[in-house]
Every structure is written in C-alpha cells, then in structure tokens.
Amino acid sequence: MATTRRRGPARGGLPPAALACLLIAAAIALGVWVQFGERQSQDTVHAVGGTSPDRVDVRASVQRVDAAGRELVLRVLVTPRGKLAEAGGVSPTEDLTLQTSTSTRGDLSFEAHGRIATKDLPVTLTGGSITDYPFDSYDAAIEFSAVQGGERVPVHMTLTNADALFSARVETAEEGGAVFADVALGRSDSVLVFAVFMMIAMWALAVSVLTGAWFLVTGRKGLTWPALGWMAATLFALAAFRNTAPGSPPIGSLLDYAAFLWAEIVVALCLVTVVVTGFRAERRTPEGE
C-alpha cells in the first residue's frame, strides 16, 4: 500500500512576513530617494551676474506658481553693495530703480537713504495649458537691470524655487550689466506620481464596481442593498478623491478625460443597471419564496 508524505514548507524561500517587511522597506527607501531628489532641486541656487564690489545683489525666489491664473509670484530682495550702499546694504546712497522684463508688472523703485524691504512681483507665464494636468509645463522670462543716480550699475542675481508643486529648469545669461533667466516650470515628481496613482485607482474602482455588477446581474440576485450602498458610495467617493489632486486642477483636465469622467460613467451605469435588473428580479419572485 502506497503511503503519501506530507510536504513541509518549501526550504530556501522567505516567510511572508519577511517578504512584506522587505517590500515596505523598499517602498520607504524609494520614497525617501524621490523626496531627497526634490529637496536637492529646491535647494539649487542659480547665480548670474558680475562680481564687482560696487553692484546690486538681487535674491529672487519663486514662491508660488498659479497655473490657472498663468502667473508666478517672485519674491525679490534687493541689496546694494560697495559704494552704492549705506548701513551694509540696508539702503541705497542714491535713488535706485530696478528695471524688470515686460512679463513682470512694473519696476521697483527705492528712495535714497530709505530702508529696502522684500517685495513680491507677479510674473506672467507663457506656453502650456492647465488642461494638460499633470503633464502641463510653462515658461517665464525674468530680467533685472539697475539704475542708480542716473547711471547703469551691474547686477548679480540668485534665483531659487520654493514651490514644492513645481520643478524649475533655469537658463541664465548676462549682457551689459543686466541679467536674464529663462525658467521652464513643470509639475514635480511627487505630483506626477500621485496624479498617475489617482488615475490608476479610479480605473481600478470602476472595474471593481463593473465586476460586482456583472455578478449581480447574471446571477439575478435581486436588490442587494449592501452592494447598492457600496456602488453609490464609490460614485461620490470618486468625486471627493478627484478634488484632492495637488494643485487643484479645474474640471476638463487630462486627469478627468483619462480617468475620472469615465470612472464616474461606469459606476453610475452599473448602479442603474443593477437597480433595474434587481427590481425586475424582485417582481418575478413569487410571494413567500
């Protein structure tokens, strides 16, 4: 008589708990690596301009990018140096005018012997469209030249990006004491990853509801109230989930046409179909059965 042997656990393989820990550790390491890369990008300082001791230093930082309003807010701190300054750069010795590009709303003027304060400048964005979210990109032209006491003085500019929702690629140039920066703005890696995850999750929820509806309809289950509640909750949860998209993109963006609108249509049709077929099945069921 043949005897059967019980097979023990496979040797050489990792236990499920250890495998889960490794996957969690890998996910955390990947997230930290992406965050470190974005932090490095935000800490990057783009410098352009002369190094003359008698110059005007301009420290500019992109504080906020408003894609819907097609402008960015540039925070500017002007500091005269050498013979152009008093009290270590707190005030200019003569009237100082900082001229900007045509995409910036107005020049900056500072009176002689007056304290210089930080100012915010709106800069117009060109190119791109917010309806391409999350793959939209924009351009901004930044230019600074300085005139003090009726004479052109050299400018040295440093430019940084403080908006975590956008990454910036900067090309700088200098000509005749004026400095130029062409800034290309795109969504940061974290925004791209989260937006793509949202689209995948929306389709996954829609397919899940579609699968459940198919079993209910083909099995003639009638009005199954827990399933109907789950479908109705998914219909409204998708809208709330969509509104959590970073950057608050308007309705009509690529995110909507690629996932959200289709997911809402699929869930709504499944809900109506299950109700109609379930109502018919309930009507056909004999009383007392």
Secondary structure, DSSP 8 states (H G I E B T S, - for coil): ----------TTS--HHHHHHHHHHHHHHHHHHHHHHHHHHHT--EEEE---SS-EEEEEEEEEEETTTTEEEEEEEEEE-GGGEEGGGTEESS-EEEEE-TTBSS-EEE-TT-----EEEEEE-BS--GGGTTS-EEEEEEEEEEEETTEEE-EEEEEEE--TTEEEEEEEEEETTEEEEEEEEEE-HHHHHHHHHHHHHHHHHHHHHHHHHHHHHHTT----HHHHHHHHHHHHHHHHHHTTSTT---TTSHHIIIIIHHHHHHHHHHHHHHHHHHHHHHHHS-TT-
